[in-house]
Amino acid sequence: MSDTPIEEMNFETAMAELEKVLGQLERGDVALDESITLYERGAALKARCEAKLKEAEEKVAAITLDGDGKPVGTKAVEDL
């Protein structure tokens, strides 16, 4: 597992670690206590990935286009 706090991970790092956690859990070759710890970490990593995806979706939704379809700036998500 990474030493980077989950809340500081970017999407790609969190997803890669989540895949490792899932692999360990699927193999089933870890003790019960470790499985619980892995499951909790996996849940936190999943939440981080979801939050980063939501941020990206909001940024994309906030882009405004001119008459030619070119980006001209952003709007606050609340204005959409």
N, C-alpha and C positions, 0 to 999 in steps of 0.2 A: 504494500500500500504506500501511497505517496505521503510525504510529510507536509505537503501543501494543505493548508486549511481549505475545506470544501468551498467555503464562501469566497475564496480568492481564486478558484479554478475557473478557467474559461470553459466554454462548452466542450471543446475537443478533448481536453484533459479529463474533465469529469466523465464524459462518455467512455473514454478508454478505460478509466478505472472502474466504471460501472460494469463494463464488459468483463473485466478480470474478476470482479466480485461474483458476477453471475456464473462465470465458468467454475469458480471454486465451489459455489453452492450446488451447481448442477452435478459436479463430480461426486459430491456427497462424502468426500474423504476427510472432512474436518470434524472436530469434536463439536458437541452440541453447543457449548459456551461460545466457541469461535463462530459457529454458524449463526448464532443470535447476533453477535457483534458484526459479522459480515452483512447480515440482513439489514441491521440498523444503518450501517454505512451505505449500503445499496439504496435504501430509501432516501437518505440524505442526498446522495449523488443524483438520484432520479429527480428529486425536487430541484436541485441546482440546474440540471439540464432543462427542465421545464421552464424555470425562471429565465434562463438565458434565451431560450426559444421565444418566450413571450416578449422579452426586450427587443429581439430582432424583428419580430412581427410588428411591434409598435413603431419601430423606426421605419420599416418599409411602408406601413400604412400612413405615416406622417409625410412621406415625400409627395410634393406636389409637382405636377407636370405642366409645361406651357402648351401652347397650341400645337406645337410640333412633336409633343410627346417627350420633351427633354426635361430632366429634373431642374427645378428652379429654386428649390428651398424646401423647408419643412414647415409643418403646422404642428401645433400642440395636439396630442392625441385627443384631448378633450374637445377640440374644435372640429373633429371629424364626424 
